[in-house]
């Protein structure tokens, strides 16, 4: 089974109320070869919502309690991101997903880079909270770019 970020399958669940549709991924979901999950919705957020970024670290640091996820207005939303990561982990375990494709740059789903916590559009090498948790449990997570290039 493949687990994909819901926004990549066309669900308008991003912070800005939009999606990031990748047609190949949508077709996999339609054919029941992939399932969707949005860690942020699973963590209790609604759409649209204020953008958030990881401050003072990466997703791995958030899981370890060494960094926080903060909204643009300054609200600490770390708990929602961590809760969503654990909800996603449960889905991955229940479905025995072997391929996990998550949205690059996201504070939840980024697998190679995330925004740097300054809301300036600058990115750093690192992973989002959900990706970090899944990887710490031995799961391989790839970005949509890697998936599209590979399949």
N, C-alpha and C positions, 0 to 999 in steps of 0.2 A: 504494500500500500504506500501511496505517496501522500504526504501532508503538505499543503500549500497555504501560504498567507491568503486569506480571503480576498484581499484587495487585488491580488494577482489574477483571481478568477472572475473579477468584475464586480464584486460586492463593494458598494460605496461606503466603506467603513473607515477610511483614512481620517485623520484629524480634521482635514479640510472638507470632509463630506464627499470626497471623490474616490475613484478607484485607480488602479494601475494595471488594467487588463492586459494580460498576455494570452493571446488567442489559443496557443498550444495548451496552456494550463487550463483555460476554461473548458476546452474540449475533453481533457482528461477527467475533469470533475463531472461533466455531462455524461461521460461514458462510465462513470463510477470507478475509475481507476485511481482517483485522487479524492481526498476529502479536504475541506477548508477549515481553517481556524484563524481567528483574529485574537491574538493574545491581549490586545488592549480592550476589546469588547468583553472578553472572558474575565478581565480584571475589574470590570465594572464601569468602564467609560461608555459614554454615548457618542454619537456622531451627529454633527461635528463637535469638536472639542478644541481646546486651546493646545497649541503645539507644546511639546515638552522635549527636553534634552537631558542627557546624563551629564552631571556636573562633577568635576574632580575625579574622573576615571572612566571606566568602561562597564559594560554589563557584568563582567566577572567581579568587578569591585562592588557593584550594587548587590550582587548575590552574597558577597562576603560582608556586607554592611559597611563598606569603606567609601562608598559614593552614593549619591542620591539622584533621583530623577525629579527635575523641577520644571514646572510649567513656565511659560513666558512671563506670566504675572508674578511668579515667585512662589507658587503653591508647591509644597512637597507632595508629589504623587507617586513616590517610590512604592508604597504599599500596593497600589493598583497594578503597577508594572510587575512586581514580584508575584502577586496573586495570579495575574494572567499567565505568567511564565509557568507556574506550577499547574494551572489548569491545562495549559497546552501540553506539558509533560504527561499528564494523566491521559490525555487523548492519544498522544504518540504511543504510550505504553499499551493502552487498551486496543488500539488498532494495529499494533505491531508494525508501525510505519518504518520502512527501511530507507526511504528517501524523504528528506525534509527540505522544502524550498521556501525560504522566507525573504521578505522584501528588504533589499539592501538599503543602508543608511538609517533605518528606523531605530529608535531607542529600544524597541522590543526585538526587532527581527534582523537588524544589520548583522552580516556575517564577516565582512572584511573592514567596513568603515561605518562610522557614526558621526553625527554632528558633534562639535567640540564643547558644547555646553554654554556658548556665548550668544547664541541666537543670531550669529553673524553670517551663517551659511557656510562657515569653514568646517571641514571634516578632518577627522583623525583616524588612524588605524585603530580598529577595535570592533567589538561585537556588542549587540544589544543584549538586554536582560534575558529574554527567552532563549536566544541562541547560546548565550553563556551557560545557562542552566542545562539545556539539552546536551551541549558538548561535555559538560562536567559529568553527565550520566552516560557518556559513551556514544551518543548519537552524532551522526554526521549531518551538518547543516550546510546547505549551499544557497547562493543568491539566485535570483531569477536570471541574471546574466549568465552565470555558470550553467544553469539548467538549459537555457535556450541554446547555448553554444554546444552543449553536450548531447542534447536530444533533438 
